């Protein structure tokens, strides 16, 4: 009976996850299909800032709920104060650089949303955690479509803020009901920040790997190239992202309960799936590109981004294991690897753009692929070398 309930819970959770992910993908496609190039470029830039800036504000604290089984009532208010404090610092930076203040509001809402998600996920409220994580994406898609249908000329920032606020109203009551969950209330904030910093470096470098291409090319590329790259990533990434998010979502708690899981066994499952999904992503990208903007796929970009899908799927295991049950030594080693990967990515991009005749979009995707190679392969090797998992 209990197993049946748990299985049903995971099925509903998975469906809600795919609804949220599909909504964001369909929002990307709708924006590419129905909105002008300037709107597309603004959304591509905002999306990158959203995930990178949100990661900076959260500072890895969302991961501390599951890592230390923290009591929500004790630590969530402290974490929210942390996010608000750093958002004030962000406000001065944004003002100095003439960045729209609405972007800061969006990043703040996203960061608080991540804290709520981390608290619910750590206590195995799978449906609630996915409601928190995915609902704003569903409301954003609806806002995009309604604004287009009624010819409402709003900017993308207003639509995203609206989506987050409606989402917050939706899950605020069920979140309040679990406020007393969690078992640990005596860990010092010093220790939490020490662990959170290592997770922060890992997560921020991860989001740089995923989203920094749009920020990097903004200075060097035309609106056409920005839209072209965004169209390719929006067409090729979805299948891999869907698998990554769902597998990582369940793998973290699974490893928490079964810390002696064999690395080799999990790789034997993930590897063939990574190959299949990367090939599928390339083929699907061809058809999606033709539909959304009648763009013929740039084969170079398509092949490189498909290889990125492959490496991102391989990355699931080291990120899940190290984040949930890895030792302090493993966390530090992995953080150094992530920093190297970011430096490598930015350096390669700048070298290719400034010292070769390579197209800026090609330079961006090559630098992203090299980052993921260092991150995924290096992460798996890192686990073997430190012998925290014995392959069997």
C-alpha positions, 0 to 999 in steps of 0.5 A: 500500500505504502509503495503504491502511494509512493509510486503514485506520488513520483508519477504525479511529481514527474508529470508536474515536472514535465509540465513546468519544463514543457511550459518554459520550452514552449514559452521560448518557442512562442517568443521566437515564433510570435515576438520581434527580435528585440523581445527575443534578445531581451528574454534570452539575456534575462533568462541568463541573468535570472539563473546566474544572478539567482544562484549568487543570491541563494549562495548554495543555501537551498542545498543545505536543507537536504545536506544537513536535514535542517529544520525549516522553521529555524533556518528558512527565515535566516536564509531569506534575510540573507537573500534580501540583504544581498539583493540590496547590494545587487541594487547598487550594482544594477543602478551603477550599470544602468540595468533595469531594476525589474530584473533585480526584482525577478532575480530576488523572486527566483532566489526565494523560490529556490529556497522554498523548493530546497526546503520542500525537496529535503523533506521529501515533499516531491509534489510540493517541491515541483509545484514551487519549482515549476508553477511560475514557468506555467504562468509565464507561458500563459502570460506570453500567449495571452499577451500575444493574443490580445495584442498587449504590448508589455515588456518581458520583465512585467510578464515574468514578475506576474508569473512569480507572484501568482505562483507564490500565491498558489503554493504559500499555504501548503508551504506553511503547513510543512514549516515545522519539518526538518530535524536539525536546529543546532548547526551554526550558521558558520558551518552552514555558510562554509558548506554552502560556499562550496555548493555555491561555487559548484552551482554558479559555475554550473549556471555559467556553463548553461547560460553564460553564452548569451551574456558573453556574446551580447557584447560581441554579437548582433541581435541576429546572432543572439537570436540565432544562438537562442533559437538553436539552444531552445531547439536542441537542449529540451530533451536532455534538460528534461532528463537531467532535471528529473533524474537529478531530482530523484537521484539526490534523495536516492543517494542520501538513503543509499550512499554506497551505490555503485558508480559504475552501475549508475554510469552503465545506465546513464551512458546509453541514455546520454547517447540516445538523447544527444542524437535525438536532440540533434534530429529534433532540433532540425524540425523545431528550428524550421517551425519556430523561425524557418531557420536552417540548422547550422550543422556546426552549432547543432553537432556541438550542442548535441555533444553538450547534451551528452556531457550534461547527462553524464554530469548528473552523477558527480553533481548528485553524489558530491552535493548530497553525500560527498565529503568535505575533501571531495566538495573542495576538489570538485569546486576547484574543478568547476572554477577551472572549467569556467576560466577555461570557458571564458578564456577559450571564448575570448581567444577565439573571438579576438584572435581568430576569424571564427564566428562569435556563435561558433566560439560561444558553443565551443567554449561551452562544450569544453566547459562541460567536458572538463566538468562532467568527465573531471567530476566522474574521475574525481569520485574515483580518485578520492575513492568515496565510491567503490566501483563494482 
